[in-house]
């Protein structure tokens, strides 16, 4: 499947982790799904109107796994945009839908190390690119978002400035149904790739970047 890195870093909006409320909706509060996984299926408002589609179950499974005890990653934000007319000429399909998932190392200081973030992005990219190369109805874009990690301090000299990784999912189809079926495939590929990355973290591949 297609995977690529966006070199554009949005410096116009500095995120925090954990964030407090959304600028557009004061009622939308940060929830730590590691501590409250039972809320994943009831609080992700973008997905609720589409729950009849199988891709929603796959999205829930992905978010549940990322925040589970077996994962060394966690999620910070997600969204889904419904099928619409496709403007992307490189994908010859009538419809397009998209989604987003922001992830970070559960070991918070790791997110403030450029070498660790680069390792995370490059390994996700590698595994996605090697999976189902014949599948051409979807793509994943990886990018970085500047983030202030409040657990490490919120000023320039406290070491809390770092990044998190955004995975933007794109799926295409000749109609809405095919579009959502292909999104299920995209999300499944993302989950299997992140699980392989997680294994690398468990095996000390990030630690080895820094030597003894």
C-alpha positions as a Markdown table, in Angstrom:
| # | Residue | x | y | z |
|---|---|---|---|---|
| 1 | Unk | 0.0 | 0.0 | 0.0 |
| 2 | Unk | 1.1 | 3.6 | -0.6 |
| 3 | Unk | 2.7 | 5.3 | 2.3 |
| 4 | Unk | 4.5 | 8.7 | 2.3 |
| 5 | Unk | 5.8 | 11.3 | 4.7 |
| 6 | Unk | 4.6 | 14.9 | 4.7 |
| 7 | Unk | 7.5 | 17.2 | 5.4 |
| 8 | Unk | 5.2 | 20.0 | 6.3 |
| 9 | Unk | 5.1 | 20.6 | 10.0 |
| 10 | Unk | 2.2 | 22.7 | 11.2 |
| 11 | Unk | 3.8 | 25.2 | 13.6 |
| 12 | Unk | 0.8 | 27.4 | 13.7 |
| 13 | Unk | -0.9 | 25.4 | 16.5 |
| 14 | Unk | 1.2 | 24.0 | 19.3 |
| 15 | Unk | -0.6 | 21.0 | 20.8 |
| 16 | Unk | -0.2 | 19.8 | 24.4 |
| 17 | Unk | -0.4 | 16.3 | 25.9 |
| 18 | Unk | -2.6 | 15.8 | 27.6 |
| 19 | Unk | -4.8 | 18.5 | 25.9 |
| 20 | Unk | -7.6 | 20.1 | 27.8 |
| 21 | Unk | -10.5 | 21.0 | 25.4 |
| 22 | Unk | -10.9 | 21.5 | 21.7 |
| 23 | Unk | -10.9 | 25.1 | 20.5 |
| 24 | Unk | -14.1 | 24.4 | 18.6 |
| 25 | Unk | -15.9 | 22.5 | 21.3 |
| 26 | Unk | -15.4 | 23.0 | 25.0 |
| 27 | Unk | -17.4 | 19.9 | 25.8 |
| 28 | Unk | -14.9 | 17.7 | 24.0 |
| 29 | Unk | -12.4 | 16.7 | 26.7 |
| 30 | Unk | -9.2 | 14.7 | 26.5 |
| 31 | Unk | -9.8 | 11.1 | 27.7 |
| 32 | Unk | -7.0 | 8.8 | 28.7 |
| 33 | Unk | -8.0 | 5.6 | 26.9 |
| 34 | Unk | -5.2 | 3.7 | 28.7 |
| 35 | Unk | -7.1 | 4.2 | 31.9 |
| 36 | Unk | -10.7 | 4.2 | 30.5 |
| 37 | Unk | -10.7 | 1.9 | 27.4 |
| 38 | Unk | -14.4 | 1.2 | 27.9 |
| 39 | Unk | -15.1 | 4.8 | 26.7 |
| 40 | Unk | -13.5 | 4.3 | 23.2 |
| 41 | Unk | -16.7 | 3.0 | 21.6 |
| 42 | Unk | -19.0 | 5.6 | 23.1 |
| 43 | Unk | -17.1 | 8.9 | 23.0 |
| 44 | Unk | -15.5 | 9.0 | 19.5 |
| 45 | Unk | -18.3 | 11.1 | 18.0 |
| 46 | Unk | -17.0 | 11.0 | 14.4 |
| 47 | Unk | -17.4 | 7.3 | 14.2 |
| 48 | Unk | -20.8 | 6.8 | 15.9 |
| 49 | Unk | -22.9 | 7.8 | 12.8 |
| 50 | Unk | -21.0 | 5.1 | 10.7 |
| 51 | Unk | -21.1 | 2.2 | 13.2 |
| 52 | Unk | -23.0 | 0.0 | 10.7 |
| 53 | Unk | -19.9 | -0.2 | 8.6 |
| 54 | Unk | -17.1 | -2.7 | 9.4 |
| 55 | Unk | -14.4 | -0.1 | 9.2 |
| 56 | Unk | -15.6 | 1.4 | 12.4 |
| 57 | Unk | -15.1 | -1.9 | 14.2 |
| 58 | Unk | -11.5 | -2.0 | 12.8 |
| 59 | Unk | -10.9 | 1.6 | 13.9 |
| 60 | Unk | -12.1 | 0.8 | 17.4 |
| 61 | Unk | -9.9 | -2.3 | 17.5 |
| 62 | Unk | -6.9 | -0.2 | 16.4 |
| 63 | Unk | -7.4 | 2.4 | 19.1 |
| 64 | Unk | -8.1 | -0.2 | 21.7 |
| 65 | Unk | -4.8 | -2.0 | 20.9 |
| 66 | Unk | -2.7 | 1.2 | 20.8 |
| 67 | Unk | -3.9 | 2.0 | 24.3 |
| 68 | Unk | -3.8 | -1.6 | 25.7 |
| 69 | Unk | -1.2 | -2.9 | 28.2 |
| 70 | Unk | 0.6 | -4.7 | 25.4 |
| 71 | Unk | 1.4 | -1.5 | 23.5 |
| 72 | Unk | 4.3 | 0.8 | 24.2 |
| 73 | Unk | 2.5 | 3.5 | 22.2 |
| 74 | Unk | -0.7 | 5.4 | 22.9 |
| 75 | Unk | -3.2 | 7.6 | 21.0 |
| 76 | Unk | -3.9 | 11.3 | 21.6 |
| 77 | Unk | -6.6 | 12.3 | 19.0 |
| 78 | Unk | -8.5 | 10.8 | 16.1 |
| 79 | Unk | -11.1 | 11.9 | 13.5 |
| 80 | Unk | -13.0 | 10.5 | 10.5 |
| 81 | Unk | -14.4 | 12.3 | 7.4 |
| 82 | Unk | -17.2 | 10.7 | 5.4 |
| 83 | Unk | -17.0 | 9.8 | 1.8 |
| 84 | Unk | -17.0 | 12.7 | -0.7 |
| 85 | Unk | -16.2 | 13.3 | -4.3 |
| 86 | Unk | -12.5 | 12.4 | -4.8 |
| 87 | Unk | -10.2 | 15.3 | -5.9 |
| 88 | Unk | -7.0 | 13.2 | -5.9 |
| 89 | Unk | -6.2 | 12.6 | -9.5 |
| 90 | Unk | -3.5 | 10.0 | -8.8 |
| 91 | Unk | -6.2 | 7.7 | -7.5 |
| 92 | Unk | -8.8 | 6.9 | -10.2 |
| 93 | Unk | -11.9 | 6.5 | -8.0 |
| 94 | Unk | -15.1 | 8.5 | -7.7 |
| 95 | Unk | -15.1 | 8.7 | -3.9 |
| 96 | Unk | -12.7 | 9.3 | -1.1 |
| 97 | Unk | -12.9 | 9.2 | 2.7 |
| 98 | Unk | -10.2 | 10.0 | 5.3 |
| 99 | Unk | -9.3 | 9.5 | 8.9 |
| 100 | Unk | -6.6 | 10.5 | 11.3 |
| 101 | Unk | -4.9 | 9.0 | 14.4 |
| 102 | Unk | -2.2 | 10.7 | 16.4 |
| 103 | Unk | 0.2 | 8.5 | 18.3 |
| 104 | Unk | 3.1 | 8.9 | 20.7 |
| 105 | Unk | 5.6 | 6.9 | 22.7 |
| 106 | Unk | 4.1 | 5.9 | 26.1 |
| 107 | Unk | 7.5 | 6.7 | 27.6 |
| 108 | Unk | 6.9 | 10.5 | 27.4 |
| 109 | Unk | 10.5 | 11.7 | 27.3 |
| 110 | Unk | 11.1 | 9.6 | 24.1 |
| 111 | Unk | 8.7 | 12.0 | 22.3 |
| 112 | Unk | 11.2 | 14.8 | 22.9 |
| 113 | Unk | 14.0 | 13.0 | 21.2 |
| 114 | Unk | 14.2 | 13.8 | 17.4 |
| 115 | Unk | 16.1 | 10.5 | 16.8 |
| 116 | Unk | 13.3 | 8.5 | 18.4 |
| 117 | Unk | 10.5 | 10.2 | 16.5 |
| 118 | Unk | 12.4 | 9.8 | 13.2 |
| 119 | Unk | 12.8 | 6.1 | 14.0 |
| 120 | Unk | 9.1 | 5.7 | 14.7 |
| 121 | Unk | 8.1 | 7.4 | 11.4 |
| 122 | Unk | 10.6 | 5.5 | 9.3 |
| 123 | Unk | 9.7 | 2.1 | 10.7 |
| 124 | Unk | 5.9 | 2.7 | 10.3 |
| 125 | Unk | 6.6 | 3.8 | 6.8 |
| 126 | Unk | 8.7 | 0.8 | 6.0 |
| 127 | Unk | 6.1 | -1.7 | 7.3 |
| 128 | Unk | 3.1 | -0.1 | 5.6 |
| 129 | Unk | 5.0 | 0.1 | 2.3 |
| 130 | Unk | 5.8 | -3.6 | 2.4 |
| 131 | Unk | 2.2 | -4.7 | 3.1 |
| 132 | Unk | -0.2 | -5.5 | 0.3 |
| 133 | Unk | 1.7 | -3.7 | -2.4 |
| 134 | Unk | -1.0 | -4.6 | -4.9 |
| 135 | Unk | -3.6 | -2.7 | -2.9 |
| 136 | Unk | -4.0 | 0.7 | -4.6 |
| 137 | Unk | -7.3 | 2.0 | -3.2 |
| 138 | Unk | -5.7 | 3.5 | 0.0 |
| 139 | Unk | -2.8 | 5.4 | 1.4 |
| 140 | Unk | -1.3 | 6.5 | 4.7 |
| 141 | Unk | 0.5 | 9.8 | 5.2 |
| 142 | Unk | 2.8 | 10.3 | 8.2 |
| 143 | Unk | 3.6 | 13.7 | 9.7 |
| 144 | Unk | 4.8 | 15.3 | 12.9 |
| 145 | Unk | 3.0 | 17.7 | 15.1 |
| 146 | Unk | 4.9 | 19.9 | 17.6 |
| 147 | Unk | 3.7 | 19.1 | 21.1 |
| 148 | Unk | 4.3 | 20.3 | 24.6 |
| 149 | Unk | 4.4 | 17.4 | 27.0 |
| 150 | Unk | 3.0 | 18.8 | 30.2 |
| 151 | Unk | 4.4 | 16.1 | 32.4 |
| 152 | Unk | 7.9 | 17.4 | 31.5 |
| 153 | Unk | 7.1 | 21.0 | 32.0 |
| 154 | Unk | 5.5 | 23.7 | 29.9 |
| 155 | Unk | 8.4 | 26.2 | 29.4 |
| 156 | Unk | 11.2 | 26.2 | 26.9 |
| 157 | Unk | 13.9 | 25.2 | 29.4 |
| 158 | Unk | 12.0 | 22.2 | 31.0 |
| 159 | Unk | 12.5 | 19.7 | 28.3 |
| 160 | Unk | 8.8 | 19.2 | 27.5 |
| 161 | Unk | 8.9 | 20.3 | 23.9 |
| 162 | Unk | 8.6 | 17.4 | 21.4 |
| 163 | Unk | 6.4 | 15.9 | 18.7 |
| 164 | Unk | 3.8 | 13.3 | 18.1 |
| 165 | Unk | 3.1 | 11.4 | 14.9 |
| 166 | Unk | 0.0 | 11.8 | 12.9 |
| 167 | Unk | -1.2 | 9.0 | 10.6 |
| 168 | Unk | -3.7 | 10.3 | 8.1 |
| 169 | Unk | -5.6 | 7.5 | 6.4 |
| 170 | Unk | -7.1 | 7.8 | 2.8 |
| 171 | Unk | -9.4 | 5.3 | 1.2 |
| 172 | Unk | -11.0 | 5.4 | -2.3 |
| 173 | Unk | -13.8 | 3.6 | -4.1 |
| 174 | Unk | -16.3 | 3.8 | -6.9 |
| 175 | Unk | -19.0 | 4.4 | -4.4 |
| 176 | Unk | -19.4 | 5.0 | -0.6 |
| 177 | Unk | -19.7 | 1.3 | 0.2 |
| 178 | Unk | -16.4 | 0.4 | -1.6 |
| 179 | Unk | -14.8 | 3.5 | -0.1 |
| 180 | Unk | -15.6 | 2.3 | 3.4 |
| 181 | Unk | -14.6 | -1.3 | 2.7 |
| 182 | Unk | -11.2 | 0.0 | 1.6 |
| 183 | Unk | -10.9 | 2.1 | 4.7 |
| 184 | Unk | -11.3 | -1.1 | 6.7 |
| 185 | Unk | -8.3 | -2.5 | 4.8 |
| 186 | Unk | -6.2 | 0.6 | 5.3 |
| 187 | Unk | -6.9 | 0.6 | 9.1 |
| 188 | Unk | -6.0 | -3.1 | 9.3 |
| 189 | Unk | -2.7 | -2.5 | 7.6 |
| 190 | Unk | -2.0 | 0.4 | 10.0 |
| 191 | Unk | -2.7 | -1.8 | 13.0 |
| 192 | Unk | -0.5 | -4.7 | 11.8 |
| 193 | Unk | 2.3 | -2.2 | 11.0 |
| 194 | Unk | 2.1 | -0.6 | 14.4 |
| 195 | Unk | 2.2 | -3.9 | 16.1 |
| 196 | Unk | 5.4 | -4.7 | 14.3 |
| 197 | Unk | 6.8 | -1.4 | 15.3 |
| 198 | Unk | 5.8 | -2.1 | 18.9 |
| 199 | Unk | 7.7 | -5.3 | 18.8 |
| 200 | Unk | 10.8 | -3.4 | 17.7 |
| 201 | Unk | 10.4 | -1.0 | 20.7 |
| 202 | Unk | 10.0 | -4.0 | 23.0 |
| 203 | Unk | 13.2 | -5.5 | 21.5 |
| 204 | Unk | 15.2 | -2.4 | 22.4 |
| 205 | Unk | 15.6 | -0.9 | 18.9 |
| 206 | Unk | 14.9 | 2.6 | 20.1 |
| 207 | Unk | 17.2 | 2.3 | 23.1 |
| 208 | Unk | 20.0 | 1.1 | 20.7 |
| 209 | Unk | 19.9 | 4.4 | 18.9 |
| 210 | Unk | 21.6 | 5.9 | 21.9 |
| 211 | Unk | 24.3 | 3.3 | 22.5 |
| 212 | Unk | 25.4 | 2.4 | 26.0 |
